[in-house]
C-alpha cells in the first residue's frame, strides 16, 4: 500500500511539473528552466508598483511642492537591481540639494512626474544621456550629473514652482529636461471630477495626506489602511519566495497565491480610494490644507481640457524663458502613453498587462492629449524646444509598458531614454556651436 501511495504521489508530482512547464511556456514562450536570471516576472503578472510593497504612507505634505516623499525612502525600478534613496528634499538622488556644482561637471535637471522620475533613475543606472552628451566635443571631458526634481503625481505648475524654488536657492543647471503630459490631463481630470481647481496638486495624491493631517480619517479608513499594509507585507514575502522557485510546479502554485494576494491588495486599495473619493465633493472648510474649489465645468467638458492645456503651455513657456535668461538649454518632452491612439499594435499579452479600458485615467488621456498636442506649435513659436514623443514605441512589437497607468518596462525605458538622448544631442549641437 505504501508503495502504491508513493508511486501515485510521484506521478502526481511529475504530472504537476509537466503541466506547470506547459503553462509557463504558453505564457512566456520560454522553457522554465532556461528563464532569465531572477525567474519570476512579477511585473508582467501583477502590474503592481513593487517599489512600494514594503511601504505604507511615504509621502509628506510640502509647503511649496504640494507633496513629496519622505527623505531616505528607498526607490527601485521593478526591473532594476539597484536601490536608490530619496535625498533631503525627497527626490531620488544621492546628492543633497541644492547641489553645488564643481569645475568639470555638467548638471542636468529632470522635471516631471513618475515617468520623469523613472527616467532619471534609469539614467543614473545606465548613463544613456551621459554617453550621448560626451560625443559632443565641448562635453567630452565633463562629468555628467543627473539631478531629478521629479516625483510621482507632479503636474504643471508644480514643475515650474519647483524650478523657481531651487533657482531661488542658487541651484545651477547646464541643461533642463521636462517630461510630462500624462499627469497634466489624467490627474487634472480627476481634479475636475472632484470639483477641485485643475491647477491644484493632484487630488489623488494629496487628499489622503490632507485627511490624515486634518484628523478626518474614519475608523473604516484606518482599518482599510491597515489591511493594505498587511497585504503589502504578505505580497513582499510571497514574491521573494516566488523568485526562489527552482521547479515549474513551485512557480505555478506560488503564482496563484501571489495573484490571490494581489487581487486582495487591489480590492482593498480600491475600497480606500472610494473613501477619500467621496470627500472630494465636500471638502471640509475646516481642513488644515486649502484646496481651491472649482465646479464651473463638468467632467469631460472640452473647456476643462483647454484650461488644463493653457496652464501646461504657460508653465512650460515660463520655465523656458527663465532658463533662457540663465543661458540654460531647456527641452520639453511629451511622454508616450498607451491610451493615446497611435499606429502601435499591442500584443494580447501587453493588453492584459497594460490596458484597462475602464481605468480612471482613460477619459482624461483621451480627452486631454489631443488638446496638448494641438498646443505644440504655439509652444515652439514662443521659443520652447518641445518634442512630441507619443509615437516613440510605434515600431516596437515587444511589450514596453509595465502597468495600466503610464510606466515603462526595461525595454520601454531603453527606447525612451535613447530617443531623449538623440533628440537632445541634435538640439545641443546648434546651441553649443553658437
Buried (B, 14 or more C-beta within 10 A) or exposed (E): EEEEEEEEEEEEEEEBBEEBBEBBEEBBEEEBEEBEEEBBBBBBBBBBBBBBBEBEEBBBBBEEBBBBBEBEBBBBBBBBEEEBBBBEBBBBBEBEBBBEBEEEBBBBBBBBBBBBBBBBBBBBBBBBBBEBBBEBEEBEEBBBBBBBBBBBBBBBBBBBBBBBBBBEEEBBBBBBBBBBBBBBBBBBBBBBBBBBBBBBBBBBBBBBBBBBBEEBBEEEBEBBBEBBBBBBBBBBEBBEBBEEBEBBBBBBBBBEBBEEBBEBBBEBBEBBBEBBBEBBEEBEEEBEBEBEBBEEBEBBEEEBBBBBBBBBBBBBBBBBEBBEEEEBBBBBBBBBBBBBEEEBEBEEBBBBBBBBEEBBBBBBBBBBBBBBBEBBEEBEEBEBBBBBBBEBBEEEEEBBBBBBBBBBBBBBBBBBBBBBBEBBBEBBEEBEEE
